[in-house]
Amino acid sequence: MGSLLDIRPISHWLPNIDNPLLISGPCSLESEEQTMATARELAKDKRVMVFRGGIWKPRTRPGSFEGMGTVALKWLQQAKEETGLLTGTEVANAQHVEECLKAGVDILWIGARSTASPFVVQEIADVLKGTDQIVMVKNPVNPDVQLWMGALERLNHVGIKNLVAIHRGFTPFGDSKYRNYPNWKTVIELRQLMPNLPIICDPSHIAGKREYLFEISQKAFDLGLDGLMLESHIDPSCALSDKDQQVTPSELGKILDKLVIRYASSNDPQFENMLDALRSRIDGIDHEIMEILASRMEIVKQIGTYKKENKVTALQINRWTQIMEDRLKIARKLNLDETLVKLMFQLIHEDSVRMQTEIMDNDL
């Protein structure tokens, strides 16, 4: 499935943007005082372009703080009027969208739980039809790039062109130092499938703890993502939701000061010439790898024929174990990543077994 058509760059709806998009604000808007105090401090940092705040909070279980609801829309309006920052909040159903449109909220985003439901996304899309709204879509809770794309497509099909994807991590399957597993390969896959789609990162929800915000933010810039959504609260220790992943506006500024912003290209001709030379070497090595792999597979075919003639099974577990132990030993000596080498030889071995079984089945 290819990229979406008619997706506008961030610069279309934020024409004065020079650096990556930065969205910040509390996880939840808890009071007018907390909202305005945070917004005023964030507005002092000109790198912050959008003030975010949760109004309706989808909690896993009832009884915890679920947001202040519609009354908080007035606080968002007030924050925009006083600071000039654009405003954004999460919507989880059609009614949320209708109320936000009436209140003039600039940016709406669909949360991970909602993205996982095509029915919910379609209901939201139907309300947005005919508007020029800016809409962001967080990844679903599980690493399903097709589901993520489907949500974006539903919005695009009703005419929403100001679209942005938000990478907020995925539900971890095992122990992890992060709240949500980053699984960057899914983000890379989305970028390959939709190269014209802006993608930003939500380090707060990936991290779950403020001490990991910098490393995740830097990783996002290293991969060429288009911005960040970082939660900031005037006093995180008193936050009613997700206090451990929020920072004060001043702490946010220190994180931003340390970040190295990467760009897709350089204006330095010397850099481009050297990059082209190095890439040319990579291309040559890749061609050699392909030729060597083709030679290997020819030998695999010969082995398959020989096994067939002698009525020997295609799969030889002892031989496979020996191969893997030997290749990983070589990988360690060459300082290669063992996971990469293991995965590569598993794929090669699976295809080798497939080829041999096809040879054995030819006369059946």
C-alpha positions, 0 to 999 in steps of 0.5 A: 500500500503506497503513501497517502495523497494530498498530505500537507507539510507542517509548514502549510499550517504553521508557516513560520516554523524553522525548527522541528514542531514542538508541542508541550503542556500538561497531561491533563488540564486540572484547573484554570490556574494550573493551565494558565501558569503552565502556558505562560511559562511555556510561551516564554520559550519560542521553540514551543509552538503548540500548547497541549492539554488533556480534557477527556482522559481515557483511563484503563479503569474507572475511579481515577482522574478522567479529566475536567471535561468541556469546562477545560475548553475555555481554559484552552481558549484563554491560553491561546488568547493570552500567549498566542500559542496554538492549542491541541487536545485529544478526542475520543469520540464524535461529541468530543470533536464537535465540542472542540470545533465549536471552541476553535481548538487548533489541533485534535489528536486521536489516542492510541486506544481510539486508533485501534478501533476503525469504528471510532476513527470513522465516527470522528472522520465523519464529523471532520468532513468538510473542515480544514482541521489539523489532525494527529493520529497516535499509533495503536497500542500494538505495533500494527502499521496497517491499522495506523495507516488505516486511521490516517486514510479514513481521515484523508478520505473525508478531506483532511489534508493536515495530517500528522502521525504521533509515535507514542510507543507500544504496549510492552510484551515483557520487562522494559525500562520504558512505559511503552516499547519504542519499536522504532522499526514500525515508525521507519516502516510507516515512513517508508510507506507514507514518505510525505506524512509528517511524523512526530514523537511523544517521548513522554508516553514512551518513557513513563519517567522524566529521566528518559525523555532526553534519550528518546527525544534525541533518538527521534531526531536521529531518525529524522522525525519532524517534532516532539510532543513533551508533557510539561506541568507547572508542578509535576509533583501535584499532577493528577495524572502521569506525574512521573513523565512530566517536567516543569517548563524550565526543565523542558528548556534544559532538555531542548538545549541539549538536543541535537537536531538532525536534518534530512540533508546538508547544504555543504557540498563537501558533505554531500560529495563524501556522503555520495562516495560512501553510499557508492561503496555501500552499493558496491558491497551490497551487490557483492553480498547479493552475488555471494548469497546467490552462489550460496543458494546454488549450493543449497539446491545441490544439497537438496538434490543430494538429500533427495537422492539419498532419502535424507530430510531437508531439515537437519537440526544438529547442522542448523545448531552448529551453523548458528553457534559458529556464525555467532562466534564469528559475529562476536569476533567481528563486533557485529550485532548478534541479534542482527546476525542471528535474524539474518541466518534464520531467514537464510536457513528458512529459505534454504529449507524451503528450497530443499523441500520444493526439490524433494516434492517435485516428483511427488 
